[in-house]
Amino acid sequence: MAIDLHGISQAAFDLIVDCEVTSEAAYNKLYRRPTWPRGASGVTIGIGYDCGYSTAAAIRADWGALLPAAMVAALVSVAGLTGTRAQAALSSARNVVDVPWGAALAVFSKTSLPKYLALAAKLPNWEMLSPDCKGALVSLVYNRGASFSSDGDRYREMRNIRAHMAAERFASIPAELRAMKRIWDGDDSMRGLLVRRDREAELFERGMKAQPAAVSVAPKPPPAPPTPQPSPSSPPSKLTALFTAIAGAFGRK
């Protein structure tokens, strides 16, 4: 199946898939059945598709043509449930839902990726970024949502990233990605997020090195030629002076 990268790099696409499910082999072993990734997550299927942050209508639209009706109904039943409510509902979905790798990849490429890319693309000066830089921020949004304007200390670095984008301080963004690791530092169950932020920062830095200057400056026009100045009058030659004197003599009355 041909994969539409939607303007991000292959490296960025692979990073998101790797951080969400590691590989096709790991997916088939661990993630074909719904999971609950802990925290504020909802029941999650496929490649990071969180039913807790999806409506029943969206689940039907995204999965209706790929899964049997009974599986879709089980997913609809956990739509909007997050945290401990999702944890409590997990077993009912796991008993019914089994998502093949092909279906997971199709929804990720055709539905999830464009959705989260559109959210990230609302950042100012988005089009000035390279595909690697864009992909690093799409990975961030895929994991944390587009919380670039959210209040509270938890979202400090997200707000800073928005400010850096607005001011075209792109080189300051990797430091913000690494700084937000403070949120999960010390929690062994969230170690994967620390690794993910480092990988996003490294990808962004690589994109910065590869991309041309963000703003092209028009070449200055060549300087205008200097205005010709009249040359000082040369003193008359002796021959000219002689003819002038003769003409003057004949002109006298």
Protein Blocks (a to p, Z undefined) as FASTA:
>chain_A
ZZdekhpafklmmmmmmmmnopamlmmmmmmpccdeehjbdcdehjhiafklccfklmmm
mmmmmpcfklmmmmmmmgoiacjllmmmmmmmmmmgccdfklmmmmmmmmmmmmmmmmmm
mpghklmpcfklmmmmmmmmmmnopafkbgcjklmmmmmmmmmmmnopmklmmmmmmmmm
mmmgoiaklmmmmmmmmmmmmmmmmmmmmpccfbacddddddddddddddddddddfklm
mmmmmmmmmmpZZ
